[in-house]
Structures are given as structure tokens and as C-alpha cells.
Amino acid sequence: MSAPGRFSVVQSRDERIESSTARPHCTIALDAMGGDHGPQVVVPAALRYLADNPHVDLILVGDEARILSLLGHAPRDRLRIRHTTQEVGMNESPSKALRGKKDSSMRVAIDLVKDGEAQACVSAGNTGALMATARFVLKTLPHIDRPAICTAMPSLHGHTRMLDLGANVDCTAEHLFQFAVMGSELVAAVDGIPRPRVALLNIGQEEIKGNEQVKQAHELLTQSPLNYVGYVEGNGIYLDDLDVVVTDGFVGNVALKSSEGVAKFIAHSLSAQFKRNLLTRLAGLVALPILKQFRRDTDPRRYNGASLLGLRGIVVKSHGSADEVAFENAIYIAEKEIHANIPQRIGDQVARHLGTQQYRESA
């Protein structure tokens, strides 16, 4: 659970319903064909979200016949379908998708954001293709060299947002600094924390440790007006009271996937131990409420939805294997970013931080 006074990135379905009446109307485009399951997950998730959020319109982008076959007799007063003839495969190269799939569900969903028909796009499709297409169609904000993927990670203090998680394998110190500015502003806008605590992921907390890029980024952050608290090691992502952890996409993706693997390993090991014999099964029954809460707190579906920051529009990446609950949460994150006006706020902040003479001289 979140620490007192800290906003949680995740809300229960009941909490979302309760707060929905106060939110203004918006439209979100969904890539219905993306992900491992495509419309079999996206369509039911869309219907669930519409039922709970009367202020939202959704556009399902993809093969109309397949979408209609799953809609059945469901109400469609706030639901539109945009038919497309192509889809991007999960293993397709980004360059091929960008050049040869202009009528793909992914491309058209992003085009809807560019054209103003939707305020955000959500896709569970190929990450590389999504980033390449979004960057080509929407363009990056001024002073931002590369967009970054950012998501929330559960921690003892609620959650910590981490970026980059795989969009940029090789990063300069300036890129890491830009990620810090974007992540800090996202937390300030969405989580309501005025001065987010920002840390730089490193192999130690001593200033002599780390590669040259990390050391140079440390200098830039130290001289910046951000609430930079220094280096953090991998365990600090979950244990320290931090709001933003910055790293390059290579390290970030490894850290993310390792964390997911550890969580699954622990869950599997606990289940196996409680099933060993009658005595352990009885112990499992006694511990069941605690185990259920642990599973809920660490359920990756509640944190599904990674933001593509640095673009002139809102794009949220859902996990490719997401189920209905997970994809619904990704839609919720997109809606939160719409109401927080994330691209505009990040644009204003990066212009203030990255356009300063001090930053230009350091870079």
C-alpha cells in the first residue's frame, strides 16, 4: 500500500468509478490489433472502461469485422471504430513498420492523436515500432533529443517512476539529464508531488563509481534546480524514498525484466512451499489474506502502462501480454496524462531547464 500522503499510481476499479464524475470529457484511440492477444483483450477492456467512465470516448482502431464480432450487442454511443487494413507484428522491425504499414492500427491510432481526433493513444504492440512511429508522426518536444519510456515500479513508499526502460540503449549524459527533467515533471503533474526526489541509477553511491556518462549526468543534475538526491543502487528502486530513478534504456530494461522475474519467482516459490504437505497447506490457509494482499500489491497488471515521454502527444505502451485488467489500467494512465496536460507541462519545463545557459555550457 502507499505510504500516508503519497499518491498511488494505481487505483481500484471502484476508486476510478467514484472519481470519474469530476473529470472532463476526453477521447482516446486504442490500437485494437496490437499485442499478443489483439482485439480479444482490447475490445473487452474498452467496454469495461466505458461502462465505468461516462466522460470518456474511445476509438477502436483495427479490423472492423473482427472488432464487431467481439462487440456483439454492447452499447456503442461513446465508441467508434476506425477500420484499418494492416497490423504491425510483434517481431516486425520498426523501419519496416514505419515505411510499409501506413494503414496499420498502430499508425492510424497515432495519426488520430496528431490530427486532434484523440487526445491519447494506447497500444500493446511492438515497442520499437510504436516508439519509431510515434516519434516520426508526433515529433519530439523542443530541446528533447530522444523520447524515453517511463513506468511506475512498486516500492516501500508507494511507487517509483523509472526511465528509460528500453527506448534508448546508448545514452549521453545530456540524454540522462533530459530524462530526469521529463520524469520529474510527470511526477509533479500526475502524482501531485511539488518537488519530486530524483536519483541516478549507479553501481554504487560513491561519487567515484560509475561510467563517464553517469558521472557527467551526475554533474549536470547536481547543478540543476531539480530535487536531485544523488546516486541510487538497484535495491534503492524499491527500498528508498524516491520518486524518479533515471538510467539508460539498456540498464533500465534489464532492471525491469529482472524485477518481473523475481516477482514471479517469489510467487511461484511461495505457492510451491505451501503445497508441500498437509501442514504447509494449513499454514497457507492461515496466511491466505496476507498472500492475497501481497499478490495485489505486486500485481504487474496494476502498474501496466508505460508513458512515452518527450513527444508532442500522449502515447501509452501496454505490455504485449496484457489481459483485460492490465489494458484497462493502461487506458486509465492515458486519461490521467490527458487531464494533467503532460506534453505541454513537460515542454514548458524542458524549455526552462534545458534552455538555460548553464545547461548549454555544461553540455
C-alpha positions in Angstrom: 0.0 0.0 0.0 1.1 3.6 -0.5 2.7 5.5 2.3 0.5 8.1 4.0 0.3 11.3 2.0 1.6 9.7 -1.2 -0.5 9.3 -4.3 -0.7 5.8 -5.7 -0.2 5.3 -9.4 -2.9 2.6 -9.3 -6.5 2.8 -8.2 -9.0 0.1 -7.8 -11.9 -0.1 -10.3 -14.3 1.2 -7.6 -12.0 4.2 -6.9 -11.8 5.1 -10.5 -15.6 4.9 -10.9 -16.0 7.2 -7.8 -13.7 9.8 -9.1 -14.8 9.7 -12.8 -17.6 12.2 -12.5 -15.2 15.0 -11.7 -13.1 14.5 -14.8 -13.7 16.4 -18.1 -14.5 14.7 -21.3 -11.8 13.2 -23.5 -11.2 10.8 -26.4 -8.6 8.0 -26.5 -7.6 5.9 -29.5 -6.8 2.2 -28.9 -4.7 0.1 -31.2 -7.1 -2.8 -31.2 -4.8 -5.2 -33.2 -1.6 -4.7 -31.1 -0.2 -7.1 -28.5 -0.2 -10.9 -28.1 -4.0 -11.1 -28.0 -5.2 -8.1 -30.1 -8.9 -7.4 -30.1 -9.7 -10.3 -27.8 -8.3 -8.2 -24.9 -8.6 -4.6 -26.2 -12.3 -4.8 -27.0 -13.5 -6.2 -23.6 -11.1 -3.8 -21.8 -12.6 -0.9 -23.8 -16.2 -1.9 -22.9 -15.3 -2.2 -19.2 -13.7 1.2 -19.2 -16.6 2.9 -21.0 -19.0 1.4 -18.5 -17.2 2.9 -15.6 -16.2 6.3 -17.1 -19.1 8.2 -18.7 -16.8 11.1 -19.6 -14.6 9.1 -22.0 -15.0 8.3 -25.7 -12.9 5.5 -27.2 -11.9 4.8 -30.8 -11.1 1.2 -31.6 -8.6 1.2 -34.5 -8.2 -2.0 -36.4 -10.0 -4.7 -38.5 -13.7 -3.6 -38.3 -15.1 -7.1 -38.9 -13.1 -8.7 -36.0 -13.9 -5.8 -33.7 -17.6 -6.0 -34.5 -17.6 -9.8 -33.9 -16.4 -9.1 -30.3 -18.7 -6.1 -29.6 -21.9 -8.1 -30.0 -24.8 -6.0 -28.7 -22.8 -3.8 -26.4 -23.8 -0.1 -26.3 -21.8 2.0 -28.8 -22.8 5.5 -28.0 -19.3 6.5 -26.9 -17.4 4.0 -29.0 -16.2 4.4 -32.6 -14.4 2.1 -34.9 -11.7 3.2 -37.4 -11.1 0.4 -39.9 -7.6 -0.4 -41.0 -6.2 -2.9 -43.4 -2.8 -3.6 -41.8 -1.3 -4.5 -38.4 2.2 -4.5 -37.0 3.6 -7.8 -36.0 5.2 -8.1 -32.5 8.5 -9.1 -34.1 8.4 -6.8 -37.0 11.3 -4.4 -37.5 10.5 -0.7 -36.6 11.8 0.5 -40.0 9.6 -1.9 -41.9 6.5 -1.0 -39.9 7.2 2.7 -40.4 7.8 2.5 -44.1 5.3 -0.2 -45.1 2.4 -0.1 -42.7 0.9 3.3 -43.1 -2.6 1.9 -42.7 -1.7 -0.2 -39.6 -3.8 0.0 -36.5 -0.8 1.4 -34.7 0.0 4.1 -37.2 -3.6 5.2 -37.6 -4.2 5.4 -33.8 -1.2 7.7 -33.5 -2.3 9.7 -36.5 -5.6 10.3 -34.7 -3.6 12.0 -31.9 -1.7 14.1 -34.4 -4.9 15.2 -36.1 -6.6 16.1 -32.9 -9.4 13.4 -33.1 -8.0 11.8 -30.0 -6.0 13.2 -27.1 -4.0 10.0 -26.5 -3.2 6.6 -28.0 -2.8 3.3 -26.1 -1.1 0.3 -27.8 0.1 -3.1 -26.7 2.0 -3.5 -29.9 5.7 -3.8 -30.8 7.6 -1.4 -28.6 10.2 -0.5 -31.2 7.7 0.1 -33.9 5.5 2.1 -31.5 8.3 4.4 -30.5 9.6 4.9 -34.0 6.1 5.6 -35.4 5.2 7.9 -32.6 8.4 9.8 -32.9 8.0 10.1 -36.7 4.3 11.2 -36.6 4.2 13.3 -33.4 7.8 14.6 -33.3 9.7 15.3 -30.1 9.4 18.4 -27.9 11.9 21.2 -28.3 15.2 20.6 -26.5 14.4 16.8 -26.3 16.8 14.6 -28.3 15.1 11.3 -27.6 11.8 10.2 -26.1 12.0 7.8 -23.2 9.8 5.0 -21.8 8.7 5.6 -18.2 6.7 3.4 -15.9 5.9 3.0 -12.2 7.6 0.4 -10.0 6.1 -0.6 -6.6 8.2 0.4 -3.6 8.0 0.5 0.2 6.9 4.1 -0.1 4.2 3.6 -2.8 5.9 3.7 -6.1 8.9 5.0 -8.0 8.8 6.0 -11.7 11.8 4.8 -13.7 13.1 5.8 -17.1 14.4 4.9 -19.7 13.2 1.3 -19.9 14.4 0.4 -23.4 13.9 3.1 -26.0 17.5 4.3 -25.9 20.2 1.7 -25.4 23.1 4.1 -25.7 22.7 7.4 -23.9 24.8 10.5 -23.3 24.9 12.5 -20.1 22.7 15.1 -21.7 20.1 12.4 -22.6 20.0 11.2 -18.9 19.6 14.8 -17.8 16.6 15.2 -20.2 15.1 12.0 -18.8 15.4 13.4 -15.3 13.6 16.6 -16.3 10.8 14.7 -18.0 10.3 12.2 -15.2 10.3 14.9 -12.6 7.6 16.9 -14.4 5.5 13.8 -14.9 5.5 13.0 -11.2 4.8 16.6 -10.3 1.8 16.7 -12.7 0.3 13.3 -12.3 1.3 12.3 -8.7 0.9 15.8 -7.2 4.4 15.9 -5.7 5.7 19.5 -6.0 9.5 18.6 -5.8 10.0 15.0 -6.8 13.1 13.3 -5.5 15.2 12.3 -8.5 18.1 9.8 -8.3 20.5 8.4 -10.9 20.9 4.6 -11.1 24.5 3.6 -10.5 26.6 0.6 -9.3 27.4 2.4 -6.0 26.6 5.6 -4.1 30.2 6.9 -4.0 31.0 9.7 -6.5 34.0 7.8 -7.9 31.8 4.9 -9.1 30.0 4.7 -12.5 30.9 5.1 -16.1 31.7 8.5 -17.7 28.2 9.1 -18.9 26.7 8.6 -15.4 29.4 10.8 -13.8 28.8 13.6 -16.3 25.0 13.3 -15.8 25.6 13.5 -12.1 27.3 16.8 -12.5 24.6 18.2 -14.7 21.9 17.1 -12.2 23.8 18.5 -9.2 24.0 21.9 -10.9 20.3 21.8 -11.9 17.3 23.2 -9.9 15.8 19.6 -9.8 15.5 18.0 -6.4 18.4 15.6 -7.2 19.4 13.4 -4.3 22.4 11.6 -5.9 23.1 8.0 -6.9 21.0 5.1 -6.1 21.8 1.4 -6.4 19.4 -1.2 -7.8 17.8 -2.1 -4.5 17.0 1.5 -3.8 14.4 1.4 -6.6 12.2 -0.5 -4.2 13.6 0.5 -0.7 14.5 4.2 -0.9 12.0 7.1 -0.7 12.4 8.2 -4.3 10.0 9.5 -7.0 12.2 9.2 -10.1 15.0 6.9 -11.0 17.0 7.7 -14.2 19.1 5.3 -16.2 19.7 4.4 -19.9 17.4 2.1 -21.8 19.8 -0.9 -21.7 20.2 -0.9 -17.9 16.6 0.1 -17.3 15.1 -2.7 -19.4 17.3 -5.3 -17.7 16.3 -3.9 -14.3 12.6 -4.0 -15.2 12.7 -7.5 -16.6 14.8 -8.8 -13.7 12.3 -7.3 -11.3 9.4 -9.0 -13.1 11.3 -12.3 -13.0 12.0 -12.0 -9.3 8.4 -11.3 -8.5 7.2 -14.3 -10.4 9.9 -16.5 -8.8 8.8 -15.4 -5.3 5.1 -16.0 -6.1 5.9 -19.5 -7.6 8.2 -20.4 -4.7 5.7 -19.4 -2.1 2.9 -21.4 -3.8 5.1 -24.5 -4.1 6.1 -24.3 -0.4 2.6 -24.0 0.8 1.6 -27.1 -1.2 4.3 -29.4 0.1 2.2 -31.3 2.7 -1.0 -31.0 4.8 0.7 -28.9 7.5 2.0 -26.3 5.0 -1.4 -26.3 3.3 -3.0 -25.4 6.6 -0.4 -22.7 7.1 -1.2 -21.4 3.7 -4.9 -21.1 4.7 -4.0 -19.1 7.7 -1.7 -16.8 5.7 -4.1 -16.5 2.8 -5.3 -12.9 3.5 -1.6 -11.8 3.7 -0.7 -13.6 0.5 -3.7 -12.1 -1.4 -2.6 -8.6 -0.3 1.0 -9.3 -1.3 -0.2 -10.6 -4.7 -2.4 -7.5 -5.2 0.4 -5.1 -4.2 2.9 -6.7 -6.6 0.4 -7.5 -9.4 2.1 -6.1 -12.6 -1.3 -5.6 -14.1 -1.9 -2.7 -11.7 1.2 -1.0 -13.0 0.7 -1.7 -16.7 1.0 1.3 -18.9 4.4 2.9 -19.8 4.5 6.5 -20.9 6.4 7.6 -24.0 7.7 10.9 -22.7 9.2 13.7 -24.8 6.7 13.5 -27.6 4.2 16.2 -28.8 1.4 14.0 -27.9 0.4 11.3 -25.4 1.2 7.6 -26.2 1.0 4.9 -23.6 2.6 1.4 -24.1 0.7 -1.5 -22.6 2.6 -4.8 -22.0 2.2 -7.1 -25.0 0.8 -9.9 -22.9 -1.7 -7.7 -21.0 -5.1 -9.1 -20.1 -8.3 -7.0 -19.8 -7.5 -5.7 -16.4 -4.0 -4.7 -17.3 -5.0 -3.0 -20.6 -7.8 -1.1 -18.8 -5.2 0.3 -16.4 -3.1 1.5 -19.4 -6.2 3.4 -20.6 -6.5 4.9 -17.2 -2.9 6.1 -17.3 -3.5 7.7 -20.7 -6.5 9.5 -19.3 -4.6 10.8 -16.3 -1.9 12.2 -18.6 -4.6 13.9 -20.8 -6.1 15.7 -17.8 -2.6 16.6 -16.5 -1.7 18.0 -19.9 1.6 16.2 -19.8 3.2 17.2 -23.2 2.5 20.9 -22.5 3.9 20.7 -19.0 7.0 18.8 -20.0 7.5 21.2 -22.9 7.4 24.2 -20.6 9.8 22.6 -18.1 12.3 21.3 -20.5 12.4 24.8 -22.1 13.1 26.2 -18.6 15.7 23.6 -17.6 17.3 22.7 -20.8 17.3 26.1 -22.4 19.4 27.7 -19.7 22.8 29.0 -20.4 24.2 26.9 -17.6 22.9 23.6 -19.2 24.2 24.6 -22.6 27.6 25.4 -21.3 27.8 22.1 -19.4 26.5 20.1 -22.3 
